[in-house]
Structures are given as structure tokens and as C-alpha cells.
């Protein structure tokens, strides 16, 4: 069992126990985060869905990320990650209420730098409990290993934010 799958099992268990929902916005991970979550039996009780906003303009049109922010800083930015997380939380809720948790990934998986940002620069956004945070990573490896590590790290960040 992979690290990311073990984290997904733990996270789905905790979300189910606490009756919390999660929505995911992905860029560099391209759907890998939500795929890991829904690989866990029972995930449908807590996973609201996901948006893969790979193209920059979709971050604005689908998730509500400020277009001026994207133009000024690029998609590889902590505030972009925060806005993606809050945007997906709001858009993939239920009955007019947002999802409890919004999780977002954005960054550079490689093989080339992007907008002056190095390969391995990743930002994870988490919206939960009235707070919206961004966690920066500097990952090493090839494209596949950076994307895989981004999945594990994003699931771990959500688990860390859940109160005991």
C-alpha cells in the first residue's frame, strides 16, 4: 500500500467519523488527489467532487481565482492556492452550503520551469474552519515523483488540520 493510499484511507475515515465533506481543485496533480480519495471504499459519503483546472484561465472561470493575481504572479503562488481551495469549497458544496474542506494543488511538475518558478515548487491550499492556508513545497525528482509526492503531502496537510 502506498503512502498516499494510506493517507487517503486515514483521511476518508476521519472525514466520515466527523461528518465532514471535502472538495478538491487540482492543477499539477491533474486529478490524482481525488482519484486517491475515491479509491477508498465509502469515499462517496464525504468526497463532493473535484475540478481539474489545468489551464490557467480555468482557475478563474471555474474556481473564481482573481485574474489579475494570475496575470501578476502566475498560477504558482500561495494566494492562488488559497483562492483555488476556497473556490472549490464554495462551488462544490451541497444545498447552498459550501463543502467543509477545500483542498487545492498548484505548482511545477516539470520537466521545465514555468513562469520563472523551478521544477518542484508546489503550493497546497486548504480551506477549513474559517481559515484558508497555503503550504509551500520544494520537491525533487522527475515529473511523476513530484506529482505523487504532491498527492501525499496534500492529504497529509488536511489530516494535520483536523482537530483531535
DRENDOGU-887799 format. One record per residue (C-alpha): x, y, z. Coordinates in steps of 0.001 Angstrom, whole numbers, padded with zeros to 6 digits, always signed. Example, Ala and Ser with C-alpha at 12.3 -4.5 7.8 and 13.67 -1.06 7.14 Angstrom:
! residues 2
+012300-004500+007800
+013670-001060+007140
***
This chain:
! residues 164
+000000+000000+000000
+001452+003396-000996
+001917+006296+001399
-000727+008312-000419
-003237+005456-000252
-002641+005006+003483
-003165+008748+003965
-006335+008637+001866
-007711+005757+003953
-006990+007703+007156
-008469+010905+005767
-011661+009290+004479
-012054+007585+007869
-011613+010856+009763
-013929+012800+007472
-016581+010091+007765
-016284+009960+011552
-016571+013755+011795
-019254+014033+009095
-017189+016470+007060
-017097+016854+003291
-014163+017672+001025
-013875+019194-002451
-010638+019216-004456
-009172+021636-007028
-006173+020323-008920
-003683+021723-011361
-000296+019975-011441
-001758+016760-009956
-004336+016535-012745
-006911+014544-010772
-004543+012288-008845
-005659+013623-005435
-009343+012935-005958
-008524+009602-007643
-006658+008546-004497
-009531+009662-002277
-012227+007880-004267
-010172+004681-004386
-011157+004256-000720
-014444+002400-000126
-017008+004737+001408
-015466+007881-000071
-018771+008850-001682
-020092+009808+001752
-017558+012624+002109
-015992+013494-001270
-018105+016132-003020
-016071+016167-006230
-013142+017810-007951
-012210+020367-010556
-009091+019837-012648
-008228+023386-013675
-005040+022648-015557
-005263+025628-017910
-004640+028947-016167
-007859+030626-017343
-009941+027791-015853
-008674+028737-012412
-010605+031979-012877
-013694+030752-014721
-014276+027580-012697
-012768+028396-009304
-013012+032178-009042
-009288+032849-008747
-008590+036532-009333
-007484+037005-012960
-005258+039967-012060
-003495+037856-009438
-002835+035133-012008
-001544+037682-014523
+000700+039342-011944
+002084+036308-010087
+001330+033230-012260
-000548+030132-011081
+002381+029025-008922
+001637+031183-005923
+000387+030718-002346
-002530+033118-002803
-003604+031275-005960
-003584+028003-003978
-005694+029626-001245
-008185+031033-003746
-008436+027680-005525
-009156+025915-002220
-011823+028400-001183
-013290+028494-004685
-013743+024737-004914
-015126+024602-001375
-017785+027154-002339
-018612+025720-005760
-018857+022024-004860
-020972+022294-001743
-024491+020970-001281
-027901+022622-000837
-026403+026103-000888
-023777+025322+001749
-020079+025002+000875
-018125+021805+001336
-016472+021680+004749
-012956+021464+003323
-011448+022755+000101
-008104+021300-000989
-006044+022622-003906
-002765+021849-005648
-000783+024070-007995
+002861+024058-008989
+005505+022913-011437
+005940+019180-012021
+008405+019639-014856
+010295+018862-016891
+010760+022625-017445
+010473+025698-015257
+007251+027693-015561
+006919+031473-015328
+010278+031640-013560
+009293+029023-010968
+011540+025976-010578
+010537+022393-011129
+009316+021026-007800
+007792+024258-006478
+004335+023254-005271
+001641+025081-003326
-001132+023300-001453
-004155+025328-000416
-006547+024221+002315
-009779+025993+003279
-011243+024721+006552
-012809+026099+009697
-012796+029704+008559
-009085+029644+007699
-007510+029363+004285
-003853+028354+004349
-001125+027671+001808
+001759+025248+002265
+004826+025535+000055
+006918+022564-001002
+010240+022206-002795
+010172+018684-004181
+012913+016824-006005
+012656+014163-008655
+011057+013599-012007
+007578+014681-013057
+005877+011520-011792
+007569+011604-008395
+006779+015305-007897
+003118+014726-008721
+002980+011656-006463
+004632+013484-003558
+002198+016378-004060
-000720+013982-003573
+000720+012564-000343
+001633+015993+001002
-001794+017445+000240
-003600+014623+002047
-001217+014946+004996
-001873+018709+005240
-005617+018130+005577
-005108+015443+008228
-002880+017819+010216
-005607+020473+010274
-008300+018216+011710
-008591+018778+015453
-008094+015809+017748
***
